[in-house]
Amino acid sequence: MTDSESIFFKTLAAKYLWWVAPDEAIKHPERIAVQVMNLGDFADVTAVLEAVGEDQAREFLTHAEAGQFSPRSWHYWHYRLGLAEPGCVPPMPVRRVC
């Protein structure tokens, strides 16, 4: 990760992962990107997509953990990234306790 990418993701971490120190959050930039995809404003979402690319965003979505996306964001991103046809969005991930 370049210095400018690190600064970019730390800035987003401070805004969207307020419960984690940016220096700690940067160890998992994918979590920062997912949180922005779920909660971000238009400018931040656009910047994250530009930084990671749509293919990587699809990977984040297809490997999402339970609770990472709201139902609204889950549906939006499946449509936006071409992963679902209208009315055919896969179910959201769920936690399983054994």
N, C-alpha and C positions, 0 to 999 in steps of 0.2 A: 504494500500500500504506500502510495506516495505521501509526502508531507501534506499536500493540499487535500488529498482524499481523507487523510487522518483528521485534519482540522474540520473538514466538512462533516464527517460522521460524528466527531465529538460535539460539534455544534448541535446537530440533530439529536444526539443522545441527551444533551442537557435539556432540550426542549420536550422530547417525547419519552425518555426513560429517566424521569426526574428522580426516581428512587435509587438509581445506580450512578456512581461517580463516572463521568465521561471517560476517564482513563481506564476504568474497569470495563465499561460497556464496549469500548472500542475493540476489546478482545473477541467480541462476537458481532461484527458489523452486520451480519445477516439479521440478527434480532433487531437492530436499529432500523434496518430497511423494512422489515415486516411491521414494526410498530408504526412507522411513517405511512406505510401502505394502509394500515388500519385506521389511524387517527389523523393523518397529515392533511394540511391545507393544500390547495392546488399547487402552489409554488414548490413546496417541499416534496410532494409526490412526484411532480414533474422532474425535479432535480435528482431524486433517488432513481427514477426510471432511467434517466440519462446516464447516471453513474453506474448502475448495475446492469442495465439492459433488460429488455422484455423476456428474453430466454431465462435469465436468472430469476426474474420476478415470477415466472411460471414455476420454476423449481421451488421457490419459497412457498408458493401456494399449494403445490401438489404434495409437499412434505410438511405442511403446517401442522402444528401441535394444537391440541384442544385449547381453546381460549385465546388464541392469537388473533383471531379475526371475529368481528361482530357479524351477525347474520347479514346485515346490510353490505358491509365490506366484502364478505365472502361471495355474495352474489355479484356485486359490482365487478370484482376482479376476475371472476370466472368469465363474465361476459366481455369485459374490456380486453382480456388477454387471449380471447378466442378459445377458451377451454370448455365452454358449454354453449349449447344452443338455448334459446329462450324456453323456459320451463323444464330444463334438464340439468340443473345445477346439482352436482353431487352433494350428499349430506356432509355437514360440517364434522370435523374430527371430534371425537368424544373421549373423555378420560375413562379408563377401565381400571377398576380396583379388583385385584384378585384376592 
